[in-house]
Amino acid sequence: MERYRVKNKVNSTRSSSARATGDAVSRRLRDYYDSVKEEGIPDRFLDLLERLDAVDSQSAPREKASAENGRE
């Protein structure tokens, strides 16, 4: 019976240690994610998104016409 108690105590210690490590990792990741959210989007990335939107909006009418004619 004593061996069972010792074994449970070891497992309990490992569990709390693993939980503490997991909590620390979660906290660090959350802090890092929050700092990234606060950064602005680079201008060249915004320019790229605008160009992609322009190309997408130009191709949309052609795709719609093709679909209406039974072609894709």
Order of alpha helices (4+ residues) and beta strands (2+ residues): alpha-alpha
